[in-house]
Amino acid sequence: MKPTKTWILIADGTRARILLNEGPGKGVKPAVPEEFSAPSRPSREIVSDRPGSMPTPGGGTRHGFAPRVDWHQFKKHRFAVAIAKMLNDAGRRRAFDRLVLVAPPEPLGALRAKLDPAVRTKVTAEIGKDLTSLTPRELAARLGQRLVL
């Protein structure tokens, strides 16, 4: 009988890794060799030092206005879209049978919204926590209670 391949995505807004479980008692190991990360820069390097300004009609005063985009949120959303695209491609290739998503609530929601319906049907568990700092052994112990590893 063919083992069930379960991919476990461990992510936050800027980092992600994918682990593989191939059945009960097998633990977890990396499913893909690389970890994914979005470059994170301080706000001062992303936006200008002062908000833009605009003169008032008929007067000499200028009024400043704040940017409409939170660039850190925007980058986190783009990162979730990129991870979802990678999972969608892997799902089309049948690289996994089941998918477990582990991420804080906001990135988890952004990721879930971008998954293809066929991939969404393979999601067997969602855990709304940031577990990116745990080792694969610690993850297996932590997730083992909620998943059949």
Secondary structure, 3 states (H helix, E strand, C coil): CCCCCEEEEEECCCEEEEEEECCCCCCCEECCCCCEECCCCCHHHHCCCCCCEEECCCCCCEEECCCCCCHHHHHHHHHHHHHHHHHHHHHHCCCCCEEEEECCHHHHHHHHHHCCHHHHCCEEEEECCCCCCCCHHHHHHHHCCCCCC
